Amino acid sequence: MSKPYHGTGPWLWVAGALLVSLLAIAIRLSGAELSAPTQSAIFGVSIVAAAFLLAWATEAAQMDVAQAFALAALALIAVLPEYAVDGFFAWRAASDPTYVHYATANMTGGNRLLIGIGWSMVVLLVWLKFRQPSVHLEKHQKVTLSFLALATAYSFLIPLKGRLGLEDSAVLVTLFGLYLWTSARAGKVQPELLGPAAALGALRTRWRRTLVLFFFGFSAAVILASAEPFADGLVHTGRQFEIDEFILVQWIAPLASEAPELTVVAIFALANKGSQALGALVSSKVNQWTLLVGTLPIIYSASLGSPGALALDSRQAEEILLTAAQSAFGLAVLASMSLSLREALALFVLFSVQLVFPDPTVRYVFVGIYLALAAALFIRQAETRAGLLDLIKAPLTGLRRGFNSHG
């Protein structure tokens, strides 16, 4: 249920986000010429504002659909800005192969930020405010972890092949479709909403659903209108100031697109809803590691006009391998259905330290560290007959329940 609120505060936040979002539409329609840094800043802020509207609308939508499905949808919609930016890079790569670098950079950066910053942040906030030493996932999130395990296992094949093609799209998009379908079969739970989402949730059903649909459509339009100038602005800003464009695209673009989701889950964590906050971020990781990666060859092929594959050079293969290894470690940590403060700090420290060392040799050392830690955790869980075995069985159980429910 939505939290009671007083005054017009929540609606002022909504109005502010709407006005900032409109800035992008106004500039695109005016055809104004802006410098690269100004262009990136303005359209980046508009993307953030539109993403907040999406997040609030999706939270309110939990009142009308299954909570597990709503979390999966929230995870999908909240990262729509990243899909739009990465989609632009993949589309442009068909005519300019240098943009393959940027598509890979944005995708790997967003994935690693979710685990290294997002998952760790939830546990740290819960500990700082409530002195709780760990955050536990809800039971239904076991299926989410299982699909993350399948996607992570498959992701190790991509750098080995040296290409990201339509065969990868078939596997990864199918995995996401099965995950979303399974989540939709979970029972509906009355949510507890906060802030602007609570204001939306308190409206009469017809008005709530109308506004939710409007925010979905309006925000998507703003994000799509902003993706190209924001992404191009980042690339040209790097060239103008002689900054590695790969680094800018890998970390600045995902930070902008992930900011609203990280803000929302931080609010959840501070409201003693750590399980829901962590669950949303785990769902985001699943959809980024399946749908985001899987759609890139589809968009690239559409732009190319024929079936094609994104060719990966050594740097891109290294980035994907490092991202897969971090995902394996994160999965091993969460196989126990909880994330402790010590584990969260390990995720954060490993993520932070590897940023300082762009040298490939050092990066491969971090790959080895991630995989060694993951193996140690899985072996320990296997000895206690917990964790890994449950993750292997969970997708089959979830799909069986889904079929039974459908029947």
Contacts in CASP RR format, 6 or more apart in sequence:
PFRMAT RR
TARGET T0000
AUTHOR 0000-0000-0000
METHOD contacts of the structure
MODEL  1
MSKPYHGTGPWLWVAGALLVSLLAIAIRLSGAELSAPTQSAIFGVSIVAA
AFLLAWATEAAQMDVAQAFALAALALIAVLPEYAVDGFFAWRAASDPTYV
HYATANMTGGNRLLIGIGWSMVVLLVWLKFRQPSVHLEKHQKVTLSFLAL
ATAYSFLIPLKGRLGLEDSAVLVTLFGLYLWTSARAGKVQPELLGPAAAL
GALRTRWRRTLVLFFFGFSAAVILASAEPFADGLVHTGRQFEIDEFILVQ
WIAPLASEAPELTVVAIFALANKGSQALGALVSSKVNQWTLLVGTLPIIY
SASLGSPGALALDSRQAEEILLTAAQSAFGLAVLASMSLSLREALALFVL
FSVQLVFPDPTVRYVFVGIYLALAAALFIRQAETRAGLLDLIKAPLTGLR
RGFNSHG
1 190 0 8 1.000
1 191 0 8 1.000
1 192 0 8 1.000
1 193 0 8 1.000
2 60 0 8 1.000
2 63 0 8 1.000
2 191 0 8 1.000
2 192 0 8 1.000
2 193 0 8 1.000
2 197 0 8 1.000
2 198 0 8 1.000
2 199 0 8 1.000
2 201 0 8 1.000
2 202 0 8 1.000
3 192 0 8 1.000
3 193 0 8 1.000
3 194 0 8 1.000
3 195 0 8 1.000
3 198 0 8 1.000
4 198 0 8 1.000
4 202 0 8 1.000
5 195 0 8 1.000
5 198 0 8 1.000
5 199 0 8 1.000
5 202 0 8 1.000
10 195 0 8 1.000
10 196 0 8 1.000
10 198 0 8 1.000
10 199 0 8 1.000
11 196 0 8 1.000
11 199 0 8 1.000
13 52 0 8 1.000
13 195 0 8 1.000
13 196 0 8 1.000
14 53 0 8 1.000
14 56 0 8 1.000
14 196 0 8 1.000
14 199 0 8 1.000
16 49 0 8 1.000
17 49 0 8 1.000
17 50 0 8 1.000
17 52 0 8 1.000
17 53 0 8 1.000
18 49 0 8 1.000
18 53 0 8 1.000
18 218 0 8 1.000
20 45 0 8 1.000
20 46 0 8 1.000
20 49 0 8 1.000
21 46 0 8 1.000
21 49 0 8 1.000
21 50 0 8 1.000
21 53 0 8 1.000
21 218 0 8 1.000
21 219 0 8 1.000
21 222 0 8 1.000
22 222 0 8 1.000
23 42 0 8 1.000
23 45 0 8 1.000
23 46 0 8 1.000
24 42 0 8 1.000
24 43 0 8 1.000
24 46 0 8 1.000
24 47 0 8 1.000
24 50 0 8 1.000
24 222 0 8 1.000
24 225 0 8 1.000
24 226 0 8 1.000
25 221 0 8 1.000
25 222 0 8 1.000
25 225 0 8 1.000
27 34 0 8 1.000
27 42 0 8 1.000
27 43 0 8 1.000
28 225 0 8 1.000
28 226 0 8 1.000
28 229 0 8 1.000
34 42 0 8 1.000
36 232 0 8 1.000
36 233 0 8 1.000
36 234 0 8 1.000
36 236 0 8 1.000
36 237 0 8 1.000
36 238 0 8 1.000
36 240 0 8 1.000
37 233 0 8 1.000
37 237 0 8 1.000
37 240 0 8 1.000
39 229 0 8 1.000
39 230 0 8 1.000
39 232 0 8 1.000
39 233 0 8 1.000
40 229 0 8 1.000
40 230 0 8 1.000
40 233 0 8 1.000
40 234 0 8 1.000
40 237 0 8 1.000
40 252 0 8 1.000
43 226 0 8 1.000
43 229 0 8 1.000
43 230 0 8 1.000
43 233 0 8 1.000
44 226 0 8 1.000
44 230 0 8 1.000
44 256 0 8 1.000
46 222 0 8 1.000
46 226 0 8 1.000
47 81 0 8 1.000
47 84 0 8 1.000
47 222 0 8 1.000
47 223 0 8 1.000
47 226 0 8 1.000
47 227 0 8 1.000
47 230 0 8 1.000
47 256 0 8 1.000
47 257 0 8 1.000
48 81 0 8 1.000
48 256 0 8 1.000
48 257 0 8 1.000
48 259 0 8 1.000
48 260 0 8 1.000
49 222 0 8 1.000
50 81 0 8 1.000
50 218 0 8 1.000
50 219 0 8 1.000
50 220 0 8 1.000
50 222 0 8 1.000
50 223 0 8 1.000
50 226 0 8 1.000
51 78 0 8 1.000
51 80 0 8 1.000
51 81 0 8 1.000
51 219 0 8 1.000
51 223 0 8 1.000
51 257 0 8 1.000
51 259 0 8 1.000
51 260 0 8 1.000
51 261 0 8 1.000
52 260 0 8 1.000
52 263 0 8 1.000
53 215 0 8 1.000
53 218 0 8 1.000
53 219 0 8 1.000
54 77 0 8 1.000
54 78 0 8 1.000
54 80 0 8 1.000
54 215 0 8 1.000
54 216 0 8 1.000
54 219 0 8 1.000
54 220 0 8 1.000
54 260 0 8 1.000
55 74 0 8 1.000
55 77 0 8 1.000
55 78 0 8 1.000
55 197 0 8 1.000
55 260 0 8 1.000
55 261 0 8 1.000
55 264 0 8 1.000
56 195 0 8 1.000
56 196 0 8 1.000
56 197 0 8 1.000
56 200 0 8 1.000
56 215 0 8 1.000
57 77 0 8 1.000
57 197 0 8 1.000
57 200 0 8 1.000
57 211 0 8 1.000
57 212 0 8 1.000
57 215 0 8 1.000
57 216 0 8 1.000
57 219 0 8 1.000
58 70 0 8 1.000
58 73 0 8 1.000
58 74 0 8 1.000
58 77 0 8 1.000
58 78 0 8 1.000
58 212 0 8 1.000
59 70 0 8 1.000
59 74 0 8 1.000
59 191 0 8 1.000
59 193 0 8 1.000
59 197 0 8 1.000
59 200 0 8 1.000
59 264 0 8 1.000
60 193 0 8 1.000
60 197 0 8 1.000
60 200 0 8 1.000
60 201 0 8 1.000
60 208 0 8 1.000
60 212 0 8 1.000
61 70 0 8 1.000
61 73 0 8 1.000
61 212 0 8 1.000
62 70 0 8 1.000
62 71 0 8 1.000
62 74 0 8 1.000
62 189 0 8 1.000
62 191 0 8 1.000
62 193 0 8 1.000
63 190 0 8 1.000
63 191 0 8 1.000
63 193 0 8 1.000
63 201 0 8 1.000
63 208 0 8 1.000
64 205 0 8 1.000
64 209 0 8 1.000
65 73 0 8 1.000
65 184 0 8 1.000
65 188 0 8 1.000
66 183 0 8 1.000
66 184 0 8 1.000
66 185 0 8 1.000
66 186 0 8 1.000
66 187 0 8 1.000
66 188 0 8 1.000
66 189 0 8 1.000
67 140 0 8 1.000
67 186 0 8 1.000
67 187 0 8 1.000
67 188 0 8 1.000
67 189 0 8 1.000
67 191 0 8 1.000
68 140 0 8 1.000
68 143 0 8 1.000
68 183 0 8 1.000
68 184 0 8 1.000
68 186 0 8 1.000
68 187 0 8 1.000
69 180 0 8 1.000
69 183 0 8 1.000
69 184 0 8 1.000
69 186 0 8 1.000
70 191 0 8 1.000
71 183 0 8 1.000
71 276 0 8 1.000
71 279 0 8 1.000
71 280 0 8 1.000
71 283 0 8 1.000
72 144 0 8 1.000
72 179 0 8 1.000
72 180 0 8 1.000
72 183 0 8 1.000
72 184 0 8 1.000
72 283 0 8 1.000
72 286 0 8 1.000
72 287 0 8 1.000
73 180 0 8 1.000
74 280 0 8 1.000
74 283 0 8 1.000
75 261 0 8 1.000
75 280 0 8 1.000
75 281 0 8 1.000
75 283 0 8 1.000
75 284 0 8 1.000
75 286 0 8 1.000
75 287 0 8 1.000
76 180 0 8 1.000
76 283 0 8 1.000
76 287 0 8 1.000
76 291 0 8 1.000
77 216 0 8 1.000
78 260 0 8 1.000
78 261 0 8 1.000
78 264 0 8 1.000
78 280 0 8 1.000
78 284 0 8 1.000
79 257 0 8 1.000
79 258 0 8 1.000
79 261 0 8 1.000
79 284 0 8 1.000
79 287 0 8 1.000
79 288 0 8 1.000
79 292 0 8 1.000
80 219 0 8 1.000
80 220 0 8 1.000
80 223 0 8 1.000
81 223 0 8 1.000
81 227 0 8 1.000
81 256 0 8 1.000
81 257 0 8 1.000
82 106 0 8 1.000
82 110 0 8 1.000
82 253 0 8 1.000
82 254 0 8 1.000
82 257 0 8 1.000
82 258 0 8 1.000
82 288 0 8 1.000
82 292 0 8 1.000
83 291 0 8 1.000
83 292 0 8 1.000
83 295 0 8 1.000
84 223 0 8 1.000
84 224 0 8 1.000
84 226 0 8 1.000
84 227 0 8 1.000
85 106 0 8 1.000
85 227 0 8 1.000
85 230 0 8 1.000
85 231 0 8 1.000
85 253 0 8 1.000
85 257 0 8 1.000
86 103 0 8 1.000
86 106 0 8 1.000
86 107 0 8 1.000
86 292 0 8 1.000
86 296 0 8 1.000
87 103 0 8 1.000
87 227 0 8 1.000
87 295 0 8 1.000
87 296 0 8 1.000
87 299 0 8 1.000
88 227 0 8 1.000
88 228 0 8 1.000
88 231 0 8 1.000
89 99 0 8 1.000
89 100 0 8 1.000
89 102 0 8 1.000
89 103 0 8 1.000
89 106 0 8 1.000
89 231 0 8 1.000
89 249 0 8 1.000
90 99 0 8 1.000
90 103 0 8 1.000
90 295 0 8 1.000
90 296 0 8 1.000
90 297 0 8 1.000
90 299 0 8 1.000
90 300 0 8 1.000
90 303 0 8 1.000
90 310 0 8 1.000
91 299 0 8 1.000
91 300 0 8 1.000
91 302 0 8 1.000
91 303 0 8 1.000
92 99 0 8 1.000
92 303 0 8 1.000
93 99 0 8 1.000
93 100 0 8 1.000
93 102 0 8 1.000
93 103 0 8 1.000
93 300 0 8 1.000
93 303 0 8 1.000
93 310 0 8 1.000
94 300 0 8 1.000
94 303 0 8 1.000
94 304 0 8 1.000
94 305 0 8 1.000
95 303 0 8 1.000
97 311 0 8 1.000
100 310 0 8 1.000
100 311 0 8 1.000
100 312 0 8 1.000
100 316 0 8 1.000
101 245 0 8 1.000
101 246 0 8 1.000
101 249 0 8 1.000
101 313 0 8 1.000
101 315 0 8 1.000
101 316 0 8 1.000
102 231 0 8 1.000
102 235 0 8 1.000
102 245 0 8 1.000
102 246 0 8 1.000
102 249 0 8 1.000
103 296 0 8 1.000
103 300 0 8 1.000
103 310 0 8 1.000
104 310 0 8 1.000
104 312 0 8 1.000
104 316 0 8 1.000
104 319 0 8 1.000
104 320 0 8 1.000
105 246 0 8 1.000
105 247 0 8 1.000
105 249 0 8 1.000
105 250 0 8 1.000
105 319 0 8 1.000
106 249 0 8 1.000
106 250 0 8 1.000
106 253 0 8 1.000
106 254 0 8 1.000
107 288 0 8 1.000
107 292 0 8 1.000
107 293 0 8 1.000
107 296 0 8 1.000
108 250 0 8 1.000
108 319 0 8 1.000
108 320 0 8 1.000
108 322 0 8 1.000
108 323 0 8 1.000
109 250 0 8 1.000
109 251 0 8 1.000
109 254 0 8 1.000
109 319 0 8 1.000
109 323 0 8 1.000
110 254 0 8 1.000
110 257 0 8 1.000
110 258 0 8 1.000
110 288 0 8 1.000
111 285 0 8 1.000
111 288 0 8 1.000
111 289 0 8 1.000
111 323 0 8 1.000
111 326 0 8 1.000
111 327 0 8 1.000
112 322 0 8 1.000
112 323 0 8 1.000
112 326 0 8 1.000
112 351 0 8 1.000
113 251 0 8 1.000
113 254 0 8 1.000
113 255 0 8 1.000
113 258 0 8 1.000
114 258 0 8 1.000
114 281 0 8 1.000
114 284 0 8 1.000
114 285 0 8 1.000
114 288 0 8 1.000
115 285 0 8 1.000
115 326 0 8 1.000
115 327 0 8 1.000
115 330 0 8 1.000
115 347 0 8 1.000
115 351 0 8 1.000
116 326 0 8 1.000
116 347 0 8 1.000
116 348 0 8 1.000
116 350 0 8 1.000
116 351 0 8 1.000
116 352 0 8 1.000
117 262 0 8 1.000
117 348 0 8 1.000
117 351 0 8 1.000
118 262 0 8 1.000
118 265 0 8 1.000
118 281 0 8 1.000
119 278 0 8 1.000
119 281 0 8 1.000
119 282 0 8 1.000
119 330 0 8 1.000
119 339 0 8 1.000
119 344 0 8 1.000
119 347 0 8 1.000
120 344 0 8 1.000
120 345 0 8 1.000
120 347 0 8 1.000
120 348 0 8 1.000
120 351 0 8 1.000
121 262 0 8 1.000
121 265 0 8 1.000
121 266 0 8 1.000
121 269 0 8 1.000
122 135 0 8 1.000
122 265 0 8 1.000
122 266 0 8 1.000
122 268 0 8 1.000
122 269 0 8 1.000
122 274 0 8 1.000
122 277 0 8 1.000
122 278 0 8 1.000
122 281 0 8 1.000
122 339 0 8 1.000
122 344 0 8 1.000
123 134 0 8 1.000
123 135 0 8 1.000
123 278 0 8 1.000
123 339 0 8 1.000
123 340 0 8 1.000
123 341 0 8 1.000
123 343 0 8 1.000
123 344 0 8 1.000
124 341 0 8 1.000
124 344 0 8 1.000
124 345 0 8 1.000
124 348 0 8 1.000
125 266 0 8 1.000
125 269 0 8 1.000
125 270 0 8 1.000
126 132 0 8 1.000
126 135 0 8 1.000
126 269 0 8 1.000
126 272 0 8 1.000
126 274 0 8 1.000
127 133 0 8 1.000
127 341 0 8 1.000
129 269 0 8 1.000
129 270 0 8 1.000
129 272 0 8 1.000
130 272 0 8 1.000
133 340 0 8 1.000
133 341 0 8 1.000
134 338 0 8 1.000
134 339 0 8 1.000
134 340 0 8 1.000
134 341 0 8 1.000
135 269 0 8 1.000
135 274 0 8 1.000
135 275 0 8 1.000
135 277 0 8 1.000
135 278 0 8 1.000
135 338 0 8 1.000
135 339 0 8 1.000
136 275 0 8 1.000
136 337 0 8 1.000
136 338 0 8 1.000
137 145 0 8 1.000
137 275 0 8 1.000
137 278 0 8 1.000
137 279 0 8 1.000
137 282 0 8 1.000
137 334 0 8 1.000
137 337 0 8 1.000
137 338 0 8 1.000
137 339 0 8 1.000
138 275 0 8 1.000
138 276 0 8 1.000
138 279 0 8 1.000
139 337 0 8 1.000
140 183 0 8 1.000
140 186 0 8 1.000
141 279 0 8 1.000
141 282 0 8 1.000
141 337 0 8 1.000
142 337 0 8 1.000
142 390 0 8 1.000
142 391 0 8 1.000
142 394 0 8 1.000
143 179 0 8 1.000
143 182 0 8 1.000
143 183 0 8 1.000
143 394 0 8 1.000
143 395 0 8 1.000
143 397 0 8 1.000
143 398 0 8 1.000
144 179 0 8 1.000
144 183 0 8 1.000
144 279 0 8 1.000
144 282 0 8 1.000
144 283 0 8 1.000
144 286 0 8 1.000
145 282 0 8 1.000
145 331 0 8 1.000
145 334 0 8 1.000
145 335 0 8 1.000
145 337 0 8 1.000
145 391 0 8 1.000
145 394 0 8 1.000
146 391 0 8 1.000
146 392 0 8 1.000
146 394 0 8 1.000
146 395 0 8 1.000
147 175 0 8 1.000
147 176 0 8 1.000
147 178 0 8 1.000
147 179 0 8 1.000
147 182 0 8 1.000
147 286 0 8 1.000
147 290 0 8 1.000
147 395 0 8 1.000
148 282 0 8 1.000
148 285 0 8 1.000
148 286 0 8 1.000
148 289 0 8 1.000
148 327 0 8 1.000
148 331 0 8 1.000
149 331 0 8 1.000
149 391 0 8 1.000
149 392 0 8 1.000
150 175 0 8 1.000
150 395 0 8 1.000
151 172 0 8 1.000
151 175 0 8 1.000
151 286 0 8 1.000
151 289 0 8 1.000
151 290 0 8 1.000
151 327 0 8 1.000
152 289 0 8 1.000
152 324 0 8 1.000
152 327 0 8 1.000
152 328 0 8 1.000
152 331 0 8 1.000
154 168 0 8 1.000
154 171 0 8 1.000
154 172 0 8 1.000
154 175 0 8 1.000
155 289 0 8 1.000
155 293 0 8 1.000
155 320 0 8 1.000
155 323 0 8 1.000
155 324 0 8 1.000
155 327 0 8 1.000
156 321 0 8 1.000
156 324 0 8 1.000
158 164 0 8 1.000
158 168 0 8 1.000
158 293 0 8 1.000
158 312 0 8 1.000
158 317 0 8 1.000
158 320 0 8 1.000
158 324 0 8 1.000
159 312 0 8 1.000
159 317 0 8 1.000
159 318 0 8 1.000
159 320 0 8 1.000
159 321 0 8 1.000
159 324 0 8 1.000
162 311 0 8 1.000
162 312 0 8 1.000
162 317 0 8 1.000
163 309 0 8 1.000
163 310 0 8 1.000
163 311 0 8 1.000
163 312 0 8 1.000
164 293 0 8 1.000
164 294 0 8 1.000
164 296 0 8 1.000
164 297 0 8 1.000
164 309 0 8 1.000
164 310 0 8 1.000
164 312 0 8 1.000
165 297 0 8 1.000
165 308 0 8 1.000
165 309 0 8 1.000
165 310 0 8 1.000
166 297 0 8 1.000
166 298 0 8 1.000
166 301 0 8 1.000
166 307 0 8 1.000
166 308 0 8 1.000
166 309 0 8 1.000
168 293 0 8 1.000
168 294 0 8 1.000
168 297 0 8 1.000
169 294 0 8 1.000
169 295 0 8 1.000
169 296 0 8 1.000
169 297 0 8 1.000
169 298 0 8 1.000
172 289 0 8 1.000
172 290 0 8 1.000
172 291 0 8 1.000
172 293 0 8 1.000
172 294 0 8 1.000
173 290 0 8 1.000
173 291 0 8 1.000
173 294 0 8 1.000
173 295 0 8 1.000
173 298 0 8 1.000
175 290 0 8 1.000
176 286 0 8 1.000
176 287 0 8 1.000
176 290 0 8 1.000
176 291 0 8 1.000
178 395 0 8 1.000
178 399 0 8 1.000
179 286 0 8 1.000
179 287 0 8 1.000
179 290 0 8 1.000
181 402 0 8 1.000
182 395 0 8 1.000
182 398 0 8 1.000
182 399 0 8 1.000
182 401 0 8 1.000
182 402 0 8 1.000
185 398 0 8 1.000
185 401 0 8 1.000
185 402 0 8 1.000
185 405 0 8 1.000
185 406 0 8 1.000
192 273 0 8 1.000
193 200 0 8 1.000
193 201 0 8 1.000
194 267 0 8 1.000
194 268 0 8 1.000
194 271 0 8 1.000
195 267 0 8 1.000
200 208 0 8 1.000
200 211 0 8 1.000
200 212 0 8 1.000
201 208 0 8 1.000
203 211 0 8 1.000
230 253 0 8 1.000
230 256 0 8 1.000
231 249 0 8 1.000
231 253 0 8 1.000
234 245 0 8 1.000
234 248 0 8 1.000
234 249 0 8 1.000
234 252 0 8 1.000
234 253 0 8 1.000
235 245 0 8 1.000
235 248 0 8 1.000
235 249 0 8 1.000
237 243 0 8 1.000
237 248 0 8 1.000
238 244 0 8 1.000
238 245 0 8 1.000
238 248 0 8 1.000
239 245 0 8 1.000
246 315 0 8 1.000
247 358 0 8 1.000
250 319 0 8 1.000
251 355 0 8 1.000
261 280 0 8 1.000
261 281 0 8 1.000
261 284 0 8 1.000
264 280 0 8 1.000
265 277 0 8 1.000
265 278 0 8 1.000
265 280 0 8 1.000
265 281 0 8 1.000
266 277 0 8 1.000
268 274 0 8 1.000
268 276 0 8 1.000
268 277 0 8 1.000
268 280 0 8 1.000
269 277 0 8 1.000
278 339 0 8 1.000
282 334 0 8 1.000
285 327 0 8 1.000
289 327 0 8 1.000
296 310 0 8 1.000
297 308 0 8 1.000
297 309 0 8 1.000
297 310 0 8 1.000
300 308 0 8 1.000
300 309 0 8 1.000
300 310 0 8 1.000
301 307 0 8 1.000
301 308 0 8 1.000
312 320 0 8 1.000
314 360 0 8 1.000
315 360 0 8 1.000
318 360 0 8 1.000
318 363 0 8 1.000
318 364 0 8 1.000
321 364 0 8 1.000
321 367 0 8 1.000
322 354 0 8 1.000
322 363 0 8 1.000
322 366 0 8 1.000
322 367 0 8 1.000
322 370 0 8 1.000
325 366 0 8 1.000
325 367 0 8 1.000
325 368 0 8 1.000
325 370 0 8 1.000
325 371 0 8 1.000
325 374 0 8 1.000
326 350 0 8 1.000
326 351 0 8 1.000
326 370 0 8 1.000
328 370 0 8 1.000
328 371 0 8 1.000
328 374 0 8 1.000
329 347 0 8 1.000
329 350 0 8 1.000
329 370 0 8 1.000
329 371 0 8 1.000
329 373 0 8 1.000
329 374 0 8 1.000
329 377 0 8 1.000
330 347 0 8 1.000
330 374 0 8 1.000
331 374 0 8 1.000
331 391 0 8 1.000
332 373 0 8 1.000
332 374 0 8 1.000
332 375 0 8 1.000
332 377 0 8 1.000
332 378 0 8 1.000
332 381 0 8 1.000
333 339 0 8 1.000
333 343 0 8 1.000
333 346 0 8 1.000
333 347 0 8 1.000
333 377 0 8 1.000
335 377 0 8 1.000
335 378 0 8 1.000
335 381 0 8 1.000
335 386 0 8 1.000
335 387 0 8 1.000
335 388 0 8 1.000
335 390 0 8 1.000
335 391 0 8 1.000
336 381 0 8 1.000
336 386 0 8 1.000
336 387 0 8 1.000
337 387 0 8 1.000
346 373 0 8 1.000
350 366 0 8 1.000
350 369 0 8 1.000
350 370 0 8 1.000
353 366 0 8 1.000
354 362 0 8 1.000
354 363 0 8 1.000
354 366 0 8 1.000
357 363 0 8 1.000
357 366 0 8 1.000
378 388 0 8 1.000
381 387 0 8 1.000
381 388 0 8 1.000
381 389 0 8 1.000
382 388 0 8 1.000
382 389 0 8 1.000
END
